[in-house]
Amino acid sequence: MYADYWCSCLRQGDVIGPIPLPVIPAKPIVTSQTSPVATAGAEITGMLVDAKPAYAVILSHDCEFLNEGKAERILLARVQSIDKRADAERMEEIRSSNDVRARLALGGVVHGVDSFLLDPIPGHLDDRKVAAFRTLVSYSNTPATLTALYHLKRAELQHSQRLLLKHKLAWFFLRSDEDLPDEEKRPKDVVLAEIAAAAGG
């Protein structure tokens, strides 16, 4: 899965870390200019969240951080553990689903829809993990930040694996292009009125 020869820069699919990543609680504490806990209608000025060290995978395309000034932020996905209840058969289904095109061509079900399976990395990942697409976070795309992240580079994907990551990520965001039936929709003003009522406005 991982390359023996690395580029002297960051690449899409690189495993980096540990780096501080935000941990958003179920009920985050937000602040406003009028109250330490923001209420409906208050101007929110910030949100208090914890940050814990974790490994991450770079999801942004190489060109977004190799071409200076092209993008202000780079996207990362948190590396997470796999459900401990997953048996050998389940693990094989998740592994084969990394190649989403081949899996679909054979008529198979894609497992781990929102993730990409990673092999262990000695000294860093002690067992198989996943890059979880739903945990997207962004870091500033500045020379200082890129240098700091590069110094925490732990693995670079083989090019064939990088292509599988690209395809899996694209499929995750594009897996359905059908709209909801009209009968499941309501006039905009009705929905907005419900939202305002629920917010107490």
C-alpha positions, 0 to 999 in steps of 0.5 A, a space after each residue: 500500500 505504501 511507497 518505498 520512494 517518497 516525494 520531498 513534499 506532501 502528496 494527496 493520501 499522505 498519512 501525517 501526524 499526530 496533529 491537533 484535530 478538533 473534537 466537536 461535542 454533541 452540544 458545542 459551546 458557542 459564544 456571542 457578543 451578548 452572552 457567553 452561550 449564544 441564543 437565537 438571534 445573537 451574533 455568534 463570535 466563536 465556538 469552544 472545542 477541544 483538540 486532541 492529537 490524531 493521525 490524518 490523511 491529506 485529501 486535497 489534490 496535490 495541485 492545491 498545495 504545490 501551486 502557491 496561492 491556489 487554495 487557502 485551505 487544505 483538507 484532511 480526514 481523521 484516521 480512526 479505528 475500525 469497529 472491533 466487532 469486524 471479523 475477518 470476512 468483514 475486514 476483507 469486504 472493507 479492504 476490497 471496497 477501497 477499489 470502489 470501481 472494481 467492487 461495483 463492476 462485480 455487482 458487489 456492495 460497497 462497504 465502508 462507504 465513507 472511508 478508505 482502509 489503511 494498512 498498519 504503519 510501524 511505530 505509528 498505526 499499530 493495526 489497520 485503520 480508516 481515513 474517515 471522510 466524514 471527519 473533514 477538517 481544514 488547515 491553513 495552506 501556508 508555507 509554514 503549515 505545509 512545512 510543519 505537516 511535512 515534518 510529520 509525514 509518516 507514509 506516502 501511498 503508492 500511486 495505484 493506491 492514491 488513484 483508489 483513494 481519489 476514486 473512493 472519495 469521488 464516489 462518496 460525494 457523487 454516489 447519488 445524483 437523483 433528486 427527492 420526489 416532489 411529493 417529499 418537498 414543501 413550499 420554501 416559506 412553509 419550511 422557513 416558518 417552521 425553522 423560525 418557530 423552532 428557533 424561537 424567532 
